[in-house]
Amino acid sequence: MAITDLPDSSDLPVAWHVSTRSGNGGGNCVEAGPVLDGSARYAVRDSKDRTGPTLVYPATAWAAFLTDLHTGRFDFSA
């Protein structure tokens, strides 16, 4: 999975969305969204540090991550 770490997300045009699992700002806050440059990439960042590093994923890797997430692959509560 190719990941690009960008030092400043303010230069990247992204339609950011705060995760519904982030609650009301209690610590584990994540934002993600499509990069609006026609590249079909998706970006992820810490919503508490919006000028910090941003991880950028190709569309195929992002889709695979979402599939794994929805099927419970990352559910370690058991």
CYANA upper distance limits for C-alpha pairs under 8 A (distance plus 0.5 A):
  1 MET  CA     57 TYR  CA      8.23
  1 MET  CA     61 ALA  CA      6.53
  2 ALA  CA     57 TYR  CA      6.98
  2 ALA  CA     58 PRO  CA      7.46
  2 ALA  CA     61 ALA  CA      8.26
  3 ILE  CA     55 LEU  CA      6.82
  3 ILE  CA     56 VAL  CA      6.06
  3 ILE  CA     57 TYR  CA      5.81
  3 ILE  CA     58 PRO  CA      8.13
  4 THR  CA     54 THR  CA      8.47
  4 THR  CA     55 LEU  CA      6.29
  4 THR  CA     56 VAL  CA      5.68
  4 THR  CA     57 TYR  CA      7.53
  5 ASP  CA     53 PRO  CA      6.82
  5 ASP  CA     54 THR  CA      6.17
  5 ASP  CA     55 LEU  CA      5.45
  5 ASP  CA     56 VAL  CA      7.09
  6 LEU  CA     53 PRO  CA      5.96
  6 LEU  CA     54 THR  CA      5.71
  6 LEU  CA     55 LEU  CA      7.14
  6 LEU  CA     56 VAL  CA      8.24
  7 PRO  CA     52 GLY  CA      6.80
  7 PRO  CA     53 PRO  CA      5.18
  7 PRO  CA     54 THR  CA      7.27
  8 ASP  CA     12 LEU  CA      8.47
  8 ASP  CA     51 THR  CA      5.95
  8 ASP  CA     52 GLY  CA      6.14
  8 ASP  CA     53 PRO  CA      6.23
  8 ASP  CA     54 THR  CA      7.46
  9 SER  CA     50 ARG  CA      7.55
  9 SER  CA     51 THR  CA      6.27
  9 SER  CA     52 GLY  CA      7.18
  9 SER  CA     53 PRO  CA      6.95
  9 SER  CA     54 THR  CA      6.14
 10 SER  CA     50 ARG  CA      8.33
 10 SER  CA     51 THR  CA      6.76
 12 LEU  CA     35 VAL  CA      7.62
 13 PRO  CA     35 VAL  CA      6.26
 13 PRO  CA     36 LEU  CA      5.80
 13 PRO  CA     37 ASP  CA      7.29
 14 VAL  CA     33 GLY  CA      6.50
 14 VAL  CA     34 PRO  CA      6.14
 14 VAL  CA     35 VAL  CA      4.87
 14 VAL  CA     36 LEU  CA      5.92
 14 VAL  CA     43 ALA  CA      7.64
 15 ALA  CA     32 ALA  CA      8.42
 15 ALA  CA     33 GLY  CA      5.68
 15 ALA  CA     34 PRO  CA      6.25
 15 ALA  CA     35 VAL  CA      7.19
 15 ALA  CA     36 LEU  CA      7.42
 16 TRP  CA     31 GLU  CA      6.51
 16 TRP  CA     32 ALA  CA      5.92
 16 TRP  CA     33 GLY  CA      5.16
 16 TRP  CA     34 PRO  CA      7.89
 17 HIS  CA     31 GLU  CA      5.81
 17 HIS  CA     32 ALA  CA      5.93
 17 HIS  CA     33 GLY  CA      6.32
 18 VAL  CA     22 SER  CA      7.70
 18 VAL  CA     29 CYS  CA      7.96
 18 VAL  CA     30 VAL  CA      6.51
 18 VAL  CA     31 GLU  CA      4.82
 18 VAL  CA     32 ALA  CA      7.10
 18 VAL  CA     47 SER  CA      7.91
 19 SER  CA     29 CYS  CA      7.64
 19 SER  CA     30 VAL  CA      6.21
 19 SER  CA     31 GLU  CA      6.29
 19 SER  CA     32 ALA  CA      7.83
 21 ARG  CA     29 CYS  CA      8.48
 22 SER  CA     26 GLY  CA      7.70
 22 SER  CA     27 GLY  CA      8.16
 22 SER  CA     28 ASN  CA      6.26
 22 SER  CA     29 CYS  CA      5.25
 22 SER  CA     30 VAL  CA      7.01
 23 GLY  CA     29 CYS  CA      8.28
 25 GLY  CA     29 CYS  CA      6.97
 29 CYS  CA     46 ASP  CA      6.50
 29 CYS  CA     47 SER  CA      5.98
 29 CYS  CA     48 LYS  CA      7.17
 30 VAL  CA     44 VAL  CA      7.57
 30 VAL  CA     45 ARG  CA      6.46
 30 VAL  CA     46 ASP  CA      5.41
 30 VAL  CA     47 SER  CA      5.82
 31 GLU  CA     44 VAL  CA      6.19
 31 GLU  CA     45 ARG  CA      5.93
 31 GLU  CA     46 ASP  CA      6.74
 31 GLU  CA     47 SER  CA      6.10
 32 ALA  CA     42 TYR  CA      7.53
 32 ALA  CA     43 ALA  CA      5.95
 32 ALA  CA     44 VAL  CA      4.83
 32 ALA  CA     45 ARG  CA      7.01
 33 GLY  CA     42 TYR  CA      6.03
 33 GLY  CA     43 ALA  CA      6.05
 33 GLY  CA     44 VAL  CA      7.34
 34 PRO  CA     40 ALA  CA      7.58
 34 PRO  CA     41 ARG  CA      6.52
 34 PRO  CA     42 TYR  CA      4.87
 34 PRO  CA     43 ALA  CA      6.74
 35 VAL  CA     39 SER  CA      7.55
 35 VAL  CA     40 ALA  CA      7.29
 35 VAL  CA     41 ARG  CA      5.99
 35 VAL  CA     42 TYR  CA      5.93
 35 VAL  CA     43 ALA  CA      6.86
 36 LEU  CA     40 ALA  CA      8.47
 40 ALA  CA     58 PRO  CA      7.16
 40 ALA  CA     59 ALA  CA      5.98
 41 ARG  CA     56 VAL  CA      7.04
 41 ARG  CA     57 TYR  CA      6.02
 41 ARG  CA     58 PRO  CA      5.06
 41 ARG  CA     59 ALA  CA      5.51
 41 ARG  CA     62 TRP  CA      8.46
 42 TYR  CA     56 VAL  CA      6.08
 42 TYR  CA     57 TYR  CA      5.72
 42 TYR  CA     58 PRO  CA      6.95
 42 TYR  CA     59 ALA  CA      6.89
 42 TYR  CA     62 TRP  CA      7.19
 43 ALA  CA     54 THR  CA      6.96
 43 ALA  CA     55 LEU  CA      6.04
 43 ALA  CA     56 VAL  CA      4.83
 43 ALA  CA     57 TYR  CA      6.77
 44 VAL  CA     54 THR  CA      6.21
 44 VAL  CA     55 LEU  CA      5.67
 44 VAL  CA     56 VAL  CA      6.93
 45 ARG  CA     49 ASP  CA      8.18
 45 ARG  CA     50 ARG  CA      7.35
 45 ARG  CA     52 GLY  CA      8.10
 45 ARG  CA     53 PRO  CA      7.21
 45 ARG  CA     54 THR  CA      5.38
 45 ARG  CA     55 LEU  CA      6.95
 46 ASP  CA     50 ARG  CA      6.78
 46 ASP  CA     52 GLY  CA      8.08
 46 ASP  CA     54 THR  CA      8.38
 57 TYR  CA     61 ALA  CA      6.61
 57 TYR  CA     62 TRP  CA      6.42
 58 PRO  CA     62 TRP  CA      6.80
 59 ALA  CA     63 ALA  CA      6.58
 60 THR  CA     64 ALA  CA      6.71
 61 ALA  CA     65 PHE  CA      6.68
 62 TRP  CA     66 LEU  CA      6.75
 63 ALA  CA     67 THR  CA      6.68
 64 ALA  CA     68 ASP  CA      6.73
 65 PHE  CA     69 LEU  CA      6.58
 66 LEU  CA     70 HIS  CA      6.58
 67 THR  CA     71 THR  CA      6.68
 68 ASP  CA     72 GLY  CA      6.84
 68 ASP  CA     73 ARG  CA      5.72
 68 ASP  CA     74 PHE  CA      7.64
 69 LEU  CA     73 ARG  CA      6.39
 69 LEU  CA     74 PHE  CA      6.56
